[in-house]
């Protein structure tokens, strides 16, 4: 099975978005997260929104999203 460049970039972007979501969930349910700075979760949420928007934009055909 041949994989196109577009498919591989979509795969990497989905992987990044999924890992970011898992990190945010881990920060929320961690027993060590009580004394943690809440800005970590906030920054993680912002980065998740940005990655999700770039993933959606690339999926819909906006090619420059892969360079950002």
KEFI-944201 format. One record per atom (N, C-alpha, C): residue number from 1; chain; x, y, z. Coordinates in pm, 1 decimal, padded with zeros to 6 digits, always signed. Atoms other than C-alpha are relative to their C-alpha. Layout:
# KEFI-944201
loza	margu	x	y	z
NUM	A	X	Y	Z
...
//
This chain:
# KEFI-944201
loza	margu	x	y	z
1	A	+00084.5	-00117.5	+00000.0
1	A	+00000.0	+00000.0	+00000.0
1	A	+00088.8	+00123.5	+00000.0
2	A	-00075.1	-00124.7	+00007.1
2	A	+00145.1	+00332.0	-00104.4
2	A	-00071.3	+00107.1	+00080.0
3	A	+00054.9	-00107.6	-00081.1
3	A	+00099.8	+00624.8	+00125.5
3	A	+00043.8	+00133.0	-00060.2
4	A	-00033.5	-00129.3	+00057.5
4	A	+00082.8	+00975.5	-00013.4
4	A	+00054.9	+00092.8	+00108.9
5	A	-00053.3	-00098.3	-00093.9
5	A	+00250.7	+01274.0	+00145.6
5	A	-00113.2	+00060.4	+00082.5
6	A	+00114.6	-00056.0	-00070.6
6	A	-00089.6	+01414.6	+00237.2
6	A	-00048.5	-00093.4	+00109.8
7	A	+00043.8	+00096.2	-00100.0
7	A	-00188.6	+01095.7	+00419.0
7	A	+00097.7	-00007.6	+00117.0
8	A	-00097.8	+00006.7	-00108.4
8	A	+00135.6	+01086.1	+00616.1
8	A	-00004.2	+00126.1	+00086.3
9	A	+00009.4	-00124.0	-00077.0
9	A	+00101.9	+01452.9	+00717.8
9	A	-00125.8	-00001.0	+00085.3
10	A	+00122.5	+00011.3	-00079.1
10	A	-00257.8	+01393.3	+00826.8
10	A	+00019.9	-00094.9	+00117.6
11	A	-00027.5	+00094.4	-00107.7
11	A	-00139.2	+01094.8	+01029.5
11	A	+00082.1	+00061.2	+00110.9
12	A	-00084.1	-00064.5	-00100.8
12	A	+00128.7	+01296.9	+01205.4
12	A	-00080.0	+00105.5	+00076.9
13	A	+00080.5	-00102.2	-00067.3
13	A	-00115.4	+01580.0	+01279.0
13	A	-00103.2	-00062.4	+00093.4
14	A	+00093.9	+00070.8	-00087.1
14	A	-00372.5	+01336.3	+01418.7
14	A	+00073.4	-00054.3	+00122.3
15	A	-00079.5	+00051.3	-00111.0
15	A	-00099.9	+01177.6	+01632.0
15	A	+00034.4	+00110.4	+00099.6
16	A	-00032.5	-00112.4	-00087.8
16	A	+00010.2	+01516.4	+01769.7
16	A	-00121.7	+00046.9	+00079.4
17	A	+00121.7	-00044.4	-00066.8
17	A	-00346.8	+01616.9	+01849.5
17	A	-00044.2	-00100.4	+00105.4
18	A	+00039.1	+00103.6	-00094.5
18	A	-00421.0	+01284.5	+02018.9
18	A	+00091.8	-00002.0	+00121.7
19	A	-00094.6	-00002.1	-00112.1
19	A	-00104.8	+01296.0	+02230.7
19	A	-00023.5	+00121.6	+00087.9
20	A	+00027.8	-00121.2	-00076.3
20	A	-00184.1	+01652.2	+02333.3
20	A	-00124.5	-00019.2	+00085.9
21	A	+00121.8	+00026.0	-00075.9
21	A	-00534.1	+01547.0	+02440.2
21	A	+00026.9	-00095.3	+00116.4
22	A	-00032.4	+00095.3	-00106.6
22	A	-00395.6	+01253.3	+02638.9
22	A	+00081.0	+00064.6	+00111.7
23	A	-00078.4	-00071.2	-00101.4
23	A	-00147.1	+01480.5	+02817.8
23	A	-00090.9	+00087.3	+00085.7
24	A	+00093.5	-00083.5	-00075.8
24	A	-00426.3	+01719.5	+02916.3
24	A	-00083.3	-00085.9	+00094.3
25	A	+00077.8	+00089.8	-00085.6
25	A	-00635.1	+01429.8	+03048.4
25	A	+00085.9	-00051.6	+00114.3
26	A	-00089.8	+00049.9	-00104.5
26	A	-00335.1	+01292.3	+03238.2
26	A	+00027.3	+00107.0	+00105.2
27	A	-00020.6	-00108.2	-00095.8
27	A	-00274.8	+01632.4	+03398.0
27	A	-00121.8	+00018.9	+00089.3
28	A	+00122.1	-00019.7	-00077.2
28	A	-00636.7	+01647.0	+03510.7
28	A	-00024.0	-00111.0	+00100.7
29	A	+00030.4	+00112.3	-00088.4
29	A	-00656.9	+01299.7	+03665.8
29	A	+00118.9	-00043.1	+00084.8
30	A	-00119.6	+00038.0	-00074.4
30	A	-00305.8	+01282.0	+03806.5
30	A	-00015.3	+00034.9	+00148.0
31	A	+00005.6	-00032.7	-00142.7
31	A	-00290.5	+01256.6	+04186.7
31	A	+00107.7	+00101.3	+00039.6
32	A	-00106.1	-00095.8	-00028.6
32	A	+00024.1	+01471.0	+04171.9
32	A	-00033.1	+00138.2	-00056.9
33	A	+00036.2	-00123.9	+00064.7
33	A	-00158.7	+01745.7	+03983.9
33	A	-00061.2	+00104.1	+00091.9
34	A	+00063.2	-00094.9	-00091.5
34	A	-00300.4	+01911.9	+04296.6
34	A	+00083.5	+00124.9	+00019.3
35	A	-00085.6	-00116.1	-00020.0
35	A	-00001.8	+02137.5	+04348.7
35	A	+00057.4	+00055.0	-00128.6
36	A	-00054.6	-00039.9	+00129.2
36	A	+00062.0	+02180.7	+03977.7
36	A	-00058.3	+00133.9	-00044.5
37	A	+00042.4	-00129.3	+00052.7
37	A	+00039.9	+02515.8	+03806.9
37	A	-00113.8	-00020.5	-00100.4
38	A	+00112.3	+00020.5	+00092.8
38	A	-00301.7	+02540.4	+03632.7
38	A	+00025.7	+00055.0	-00140.8
39	A	-00028.7	-00052.8	+00133.2
39	A	-00143.4	+02727.9	+03344.4
39	A	+00046.6	-00111.1	-00094.9
40	A	-00038.8	+00112.5	+00087.0
40	A	-00006.1	+02395.0	+03216.6
40	A	-00120.9	-00054.3	-00074.5
41	A	+00121.8	+00048.9	+00063.9
41	A	-00358.1	+02274.6	+03149.5
41	A	-00055.6	+00103.6	-00096.9
42	A	+00048.6	-00107.0	+00086.3
42	A	-00452.3	+02611.5	+03003.5
42	A	+00079.7	+00004.8	-00130.5
43	A	-00084.4	-00000.7	+00120.3
43	A	-00155.6	+02611.6	+02763.2
43	A	-00022.7	-00125.2	-00083.1
44	A	+00030.6	+00123.2	+00072.2
44	A	-00229.4	+02251.5	+02674.8
44	A	-00131.4	+00009.8	-00075.7
45	A	+00128.6	-00019.4	+00066.7
45	A	-00588.1	+02344.8	+02594.2
45	A	+00011.1	+00090.7	-00120.7
46	A	-00021.0	-00089.9	+00114.0
46	A	-00478.7	+02634.0	+02374.6
46	A	+00071.1	-00071.8	-00113.8
47	A	-00072.4	+00070.8	+00106.0
47	A	-00233.0	+02414.1	+02189.1
47	A	-00088.3	-00106.7	-00064.6
48	A	+00093.0	+00097.2	+00057.5
48	A	-00503.3	+02149.5	+02145.3
48	A	-00095.2	+00068.0	-00097.3
49	A	+00087.3	-00074.2	+00091.1
49	A	-00735.2	+02409.3	+01991.6
49	A	+00072.7	+00037.0	-00128.8
50	A	-00077.0	-00039.7	+00117.9
50	A	-00461.4	+02531.9	+01758.1
50	A	+00029.7	-00121.4	-00088.2
51	A	-00028.1	+00120.6	+00078.2
51	A	-00358.3	+02180.5	+01653.1
51	A	-00125.8	-00054.1	-00066.4
52	A	+00125.9	+00047.7	+00057.8
52	A	-00721.0	+02081.4	+01601.5
52	A	-00044.5	+00086.0	-00117.1
53	A	+00037.6	-00090.0	+00109.8
53	A	-00786.7	+02389.3	+01388.6
53	A	+00089.8	-00021.3	-00121.5
54	A	-00091.2	+00024.9	+00112.0
54	A	-00476.6	+02324.8	+01178.0
54	A	-00028.6	-00133.9	-00066.2
55	A	+00035.2	+00130.7	+00055.1
55	A	-00573.1	+01960.0	+01137.5
55	A	-00125.0	+00010.9	-00086.5
56	A	+00123.0	-00016.4	+00077.6
56	A	-00922.5	+02056.3	+01023.1
56	A	+00025.3	+00080.1	-00127.8
57	A	-00029.7	-00081.9	+00118.0
57	A	-00785.1	+02321.7	+00788.2
57	A	+00075.0	-00081.2	-00104.8
58	A	-00074.9	+00081.2	+00096.1
58	A	-00537.2	+02080.3	+00630.3
58	A	-00088.8	-00107.5	-00060.4
59	A	+00090.1	+00103.8	+00047.5
59	A	-00801.4	+01810.7	+00604.1
59	A	-00094.7	+00055.1	-00106.6
60	A	+00091.8	-00061.1	+00096.1
60	A	-01027.9	+02053.1	+00417.5
60	A	+00071.3	+00057.9	-00121.0
61	A	-00071.8	-00036.9	+00121.3
61	A	-00750.8	+02141.0	+00172.0
61	A	+00092.3	+00120.2	+00011.1
62	A	-00086.9	-00116.2	-00014.1
62	A	-00557.5	+02435.8	+00314.7
62	A	+00143.9	-00049.3	+00018.7
63	A	-00135.4	+00055.7	+00000.5
63	A	-00200.1	+02329.8	+00227.0
63	A	+00098.1	+00070.4	+00093.9
64	A	-00097.9	-00064.1	-00088.8
64	A	-00008.7	+02598.4	+00426.8
64	A	-00010.1	-00043.0	+00147.6
65	A	+00015.4	+00041.9	-00139.7
65	A	-00140.9	+02443.3	+00752.0
65	A	+00109.8	-00096.7	+00042.4
66	A	-00104.6	+00097.1	-00038.0
66	A	+00130.5	+02178.3	+00738.9
66	A	+00132.8	+00067.0	+00033.7
67	A	-00124.2	-00069.6	-00028.0
67	A	+00405.0	+02440.0	+00761.8
67	A	-00003.5	+00079.2	+00130.0
68	A	+00013.8	-00082.2	-00120.4
68	A	+00271.2	+02618.5	+01068.1
68	A	+00026.2	-00083.2	+00122.1
//
